């Protein structure tokens, strides 16, 4: 774990207190990550120009864009390991970005809008379209499974064990803390599953596409994110710079 991550300290009552540093580190990382994304989109856009379109140039740029997406989820996972509540409440996103949240991140099915455009704009064949439809169907089923698991965890928050511990005037030996912590552990597993689905969907879509199609898909997807980020940043600055809703 990076040394820059502040270690949690404990209060006099023994409860964990997370330093603000973990969240602030994520904000700083995200701003730098968005800056790198702008360069990636510029490079992809340039490489996709008809006069410059070459497989040997596009392939490493596609790999770099996929790696860029993975980097975000790797950093988010580190934060979740330290403080799952901070990871579930992504204050590094601006208000407009937060409107797209599904299971604490973007909905995987959203990427197919950009994949469909890349396939329609390139030379595709039936086998490729069938492969993309298989990825779409598998993603939809995985999304439904995440939705079911989210509902289960939400119900567990109002379950007898948690409610009994919270209602008891004098919980026994940190009983309320442990009851809520058990839910937190479930949420950590669920967040990891949702983020893995998001990353896997991007990789699986790229795997069905030719390099020029993959480049067009990734450029469109990242360009959309940058547009939302810029619009939301301006919106946030117009409301006193607040990130959260």
C-alpha positions in Angstrom: 0.0 0.0 0.0 1.4 3.4 -0.9 3.1 5.3 1.9 1.1 8.4 1.0 -2.1 6.7 2.3 -2.6 7.8 5.9 -3.0 5.0 8.4 -6.3 4.9 10.4 -6.1 6.0 14.0 -8.3 4.9 16.9 -10.2 7.2 19.3 -10.3 6.7 23.0 -13.4 4.6 22.7 -11.6 2.1 20.4 -13.6 2.9 17.3 -11.7 3.4 14.0 -11.3 7.0 12.8 -10.3 7.4 9.2 -8.1 10.4 8.4 -9.4 12.8 5.7 -6.2 11.9 3.8 -7.6 8.8 2.1 -10.4 10.7 0.5 -8.2 13.6 -0.4 -5.7 11.3 -2.0 -8.5 9.9 -4.2 -9.5 13.4 -5.2 -6.0 14.2 -6.2 -5.6 10.9 -8.1 -8.8 11.5 -10.0 -7.9 14.9 -11.2 -4.6 13.7 -12.4 -6.2 10.6 -14.0 -8.7 12.8 -15.9 -5.7 14.8 -17.2 -4.1 11.6 -18.5 -7.5 10.7 -20.1 -7.5 13.9 -22.1 -4.1 13.0 -23.6 -5.3 9.5 -24.3 -8.4 10.7 -26.2 -6.3 13.2 -28.1 -3.8 10.4 -29.1 -6.6 8.1 -30.2 -8.4 10.8 -32.1 -5.2 11.6 -34.0 -4.4 8.0 -34.7 -7.9 7.3 -36.0 -7.6 10.0 -38.8 -7.8 8.2 -42.2 -4.4 9.5 -43.3 -2.7 8.2 -40.1 -4.7 5.0 -39.3 -2.3 2.2 -38.8 -2.8 -1.0 -36.8 0.7 -0.9 -35.3 0.0 2.6 -33.9 -3.6 2.0 -32.7 -2.9 -1.3 -30.9 -0.7 0.2 -28.1 -3.0 3.2 -27.8 -5.9 0.8 -27.2 -3.9 -1.1 -24.6 -3.1 2.2 -22.9 -6.7 3.3 -22.8 -7.8 -0.1 -21.3 -5.0 0.2 -18.8 -6.2 3.7 -17.9 -9.6 2.3 -17.1 -8.1 -0.5 -15.0 -5.9 2.0 -13.1 -9.0 3.8 -11.8 -10.5 0.6 -10.4 -7.2 -0.5 -8.9 -6.9 2.8 -7.0 -10.6 2.7 -6.0 -10.1 -0.8 -4.6 -7.2 0.3 -2.5 -9.4 3.0 -1.0 -12.2 0.5 -0.4 -9.8 -1.7 1.5 -8.9 1.2 3.7 -12.3 2.8 4.1 -15.3 1.2 2.3 -17.6 4.0 3.3 -15.4 6.5 1.4 -15.4 4.3 -1.6 -19.2 3.9 -1.5 -19.6 7.7 -1.4 -17.3 8.9 -4.3 -16.9 12.6 -3.4 -14.2 12.9 -6.0 -17.0 12.9 -8.6 -18.8 16.1 -9.4 -22.6 16.4 -9.1 -23.3 15.5 -12.7 -21.0 12.5 -12.7 -22.8 11.3 -9.6 -26.1 11.2 -11.5 -24.7 8.3 -13.5 -24.0 6.1 -10.5 -25.3 2.5 -10.5 -23.9 0.3 -7.7 -21.4 3.1 -6.9 -20.2 3.5 -10.4 -21.3 3.8 -14.0 -23.7 1.2 -15.4 -21.8 -1.4 -17.5 -24.4 -1.5 -20.2 -23.7 2.2 -21.0 -20.6 1.2 -23.0 -22.6 -0.6 -25.6 -23.9 2.7 -26.9 -20.3 3.5 -27.9 -19.6 -0.1 -29.1 -22.6 0.0 -31.4 -21.4 3.2 -32.9 -17.9 1.8 -33.5 -19.2 -1.3 -35.1 -21.6 0.6 -37.3 -18.9 2.9 -38.4 -16.4 0.2 -39.3 -16.2 -3.0 -41.4 -18.0 -5.6 -39.2 -19.3 -9.0 -40.0 -21.9 -11.4 -38.5 -19.5 -13.3 -36.3 -18.3 -10.1 -34.7 -21.8 -8.8 -34.1 -22.8 -12.2 -32.5 -19.8 -12.0 -30.2 -20.8 -8.4 -29.1 -24.4 -9.6 -28.5 -23.0 -12.4 -26.2 -21.1 -9.8 -24.2 -24.2 -7.6 -24.0 -26.4 -10.5 -22.8 -23.8 -11.7 -20.2 -23.4 -8.1 -18.9 -27.2 -7.7 -18.6 -27.4 -10.9 -16.6 -24.5 -9.8 -14.4 -26.1 -6.4 -13.8 -29.3 -8.1 -12.6 -27.3 -10.3 -10.2 -25.6 -7.2 -8.8 -29.0 -5.6 -8.4 -30.3 -8.6 -6.5 -27.2 -8.6 -4.2 -27.6 -4.8 -3.5 -31.2 -5.5 -2.5 -30.1 -8.3 -0.1 -27.5 -6.0 1.5 -30.0 -3.2 1.8 -32.5 -5.5 3.5 -29.8 -6.8 5.9 -29.3 -3.2 7.1 -32.8 -3.4 8.4 -32.4 -6.9 9.5 -33.2 -8.1 13.1 -29.6 -8.4 14.2 -28.6 -4.9 13.1 -31.8 -3.2 14.3 -31.7 -5.0 17.7 -28.1 -3.8 18.2 -28.8 -0.3 17.2 -32.0 0.0 19.3 -30.4 -1.4 22.4 -29.6 1.5 24.7 -26.3 -0.1 25.9 -25.0 -2.4 23.2 -22.9 -5.2 24.5 -19.2 -5.1 23.7 -19.4 -3.2 20.5 -22.3 -5.2 19.3 -23.7 -2.4 17.1 -20.3 -1.7 15.6 -19.9 -5.4 14.7 -23.4 -5.7 13.3 -22.8 -2.7 11.0 -19.3 -3.9 10.2 -20.7 -7.2 8.9 -22.8 -5.2 6.5 -19.8 -3.2 5.5 -17.9 -6.3 4.7 -20.7 -7.4 2.4 -20.7 -4.0 0.7 -17.0 -4.3 0.1 -17.4 -7.6 -1.7 -20.4 -6.2 -3.7 -18.5 -3.1 -4.7 -15.6 -5.2 -5.9 -17.9 -7.4 -7.9 -19.6 -4.3 -9.5 -16.3 -2.7 -10.4 -14.9 -5.9 -11.8 -18.0 -6.1 -14.0 -17.4 -2.6 -15.2 -13.8 -3.3 -16.1 -14.5 -6.7 -17.6 -17.2 -5.3 -19.8 -14.8 -2.8 -21.4 -12.2 -5.5 -21.9 -14.7 -8.0 -23.4 -16.1 -5.4 -25.8 -12.5 -4.4 -26.9 -11.9 -8.1 -27.4 -14.6 -8.4 -30.0 -13.4 -5.4 -32.0 -10.7 -4.8 -34.6 -8.0 -2.2 -33.5 -9.6 0.7 -35.4 -13.0 -0.2 -34.0 -11.6 -0.6 -30.5 -9.9 2.8 -30.8 -13.1 4.4 -31.9 -15.1 2.8 -29.1 -12.6 3.8 -26.4 -12.2 7.3 -27.8 -16.0 7.8 -27.8 -16.5 6.3 -24.3 -13.7 8.4 -22.7 -14.8 11.5 -24.6 -18.3 11.1 -23.2 -16.8 10.8 -19.7 -14.7 13.9 -20.2 -17.7 15.9 -21.4 -19.7 14.9 -18.4 -16.8 15.7 -16.1 -16.3 19.2 -17.7 -20.1 20.0 -17.6 -20.4 18.8 -14.0 -17.3 20.7 -12.9 -18.8 23.9 -14.3 -22.1 23.1 -12.7 -20.4 22.5 -9.4 -18.4 25.7 -9.6 -21.7 27.5 -10.2 -23.0 26.1 -6.9 -20.2 27.1 -4.6 -17.8 24.4 -5.9 -19.7 21.6 -4.1 -18.8 18.1 -5.3 -21.6 16.2 -3.7 -25.4 16.6 -4.1 
